Amino acid sequence: MDFKQYSTEAAATAIYPRKDEENFLYPVLGLVGETGEVAQKIKKVLRDQEGKLTERVRQQLKAELGDVLWYWATLCRELNLDPAEVAQQNLDKLSDRARRGKLGGSGDDR
């Protein structure tokens, strides 16, 4: 499955206020919330399991990452961005930084 197909199929399951209008706030909040759930699960692995992932937690993370992907694709759609182009642009940016030895550090203009 490619990003465009995923985005189209994800949109078919999108039910939220003002879906048919420009409404990027709802998927942004969902993306932040789901990303937080991933972080919480990892935090508990560090706290309770000495940093060792169990298969159960791995499967829970898989489900949460699927939710992150859904909100990301939905947000791309709300912003009229092609998810495949977003992904390719990110890889191009990172490849350029790697070529220039600028993967470390911080800031958008590395």
Sequence and secondary structure as in RCSB ss.txt:
>XXXX:A:sequence
MDFKQYSTEAAATAIYPRKDEENFLYPVLGLVGETGEVAQKIKKVLRDQEGKLTERVRQQLKAELGDVLWYWATL
CRELNLDPAEVAQQNLDKLSDRARRGKLGGSGDDR
>XXXX:A:secstr
  HHHHHHHHHTT   TTTTS   HHHHHHHHHHHHHHHHHHHHHHHHSTT   HHHHHHHHHHHHHHHHHHHHH
HHHTT  HHHHHHHHHHHHHHHHHHT SSS STT 
